[in-house]
């Protein structure tokens, strides 16, 4: 897995981190929300790691559980 980019935006006091990463030769996108910018960044990284571990077992189930989409 290679991180391509992470964008964090704030809307109404909630931070959304959009993570764009490469896995298995394709680019993917995942979004997570948190109350602070630091929490959004930390959560995005940990969710990406958890997703990749789940993806190794069942890619379709991991995509559905973590809301990951091909970019």
C-alpha positions in Angstrom: 0.0 0.0 0.0 1.2 3.4 -0.9 -0.4 6.6 0.4 -0.9 8.9 -2.5 -2.6 11.9 -0.8 -4.6 12.9 2.3 -6.9 15.9 2.3 -8.5 17.1 5.5 -11.4 19.6 5.4 -13.5 21.1 8.2 -17.3 21.7 7.8 -19.3 22.9 10.8 -16.7 21.8 13.3 -16.3 18.3 11.9 -13.2 17.2 10.1 -13.3 14.8 7.2 -10.1 13.1 6.0 -10.1 11.8 2.4 -7.3 9.3 1.9 -6.2 8.4 -1.6 -3.9 5.3 -1.7 -2.7 2.6 -4.0 -3.3 -1.0 -3.4 -2.8 -3.9 -5.7 -2.0 -1.6 -8.6 -5.1 0.5 -8.3 -5.9 3.8 -6.6 -8.6 3.8 -3.9 -10.4 6.5 -1.8 -11.6 6.3 1.8 -13.2 9.1 3.9 -13.4 9.3 7.7 -14.8 11.9 10.1 -13.6 13.1 13.5 -13.9 16.0 15.9 -10.4 17.3 15.4 -7.9 17.5 12.5 -5.4 15.3 14.4 -8.0 12.7 15.2 -9.2 12.7 11.5 -5.6 12.1 10.4 -5.0 9.3 13.0 -8.3 7.7 12.3 -7.7 7.8 8.5 -4.3 6.1 8.9 -5.6 3.4 11.2 -8.7 2.7 9.2 -6.6 2.3 6.1 -4.4 -0.2 7.8 -7.4 -2.1 9.1 -9.0 -2.0 5.6 -5.9 -3.5 4.0 -5.7 -6.3 6.6 -9.4 -7.1 6.0 -8.9 -6.7 2.2 -6.3 -9.5 2.3 -9.0 -11.9 3.6 -12.1 -10.7 1.5 -11.8 -7.7 -0.7 -15.5 -7.2 -1.4 -16.4 -7.4 2.3 -13.6 -5.0 3.2 -14.7 -2.5 0.6 -18.3 -2.6 1.9 -17.3 -2.4 5.6 -14.8 0.5 5.2 -16.6 2.4 2.4 -13.6 2.2 0.1 -14.0 3.0 -3.6 -11.8 2.8 -6.6 -10.7 6.3 -7.5 
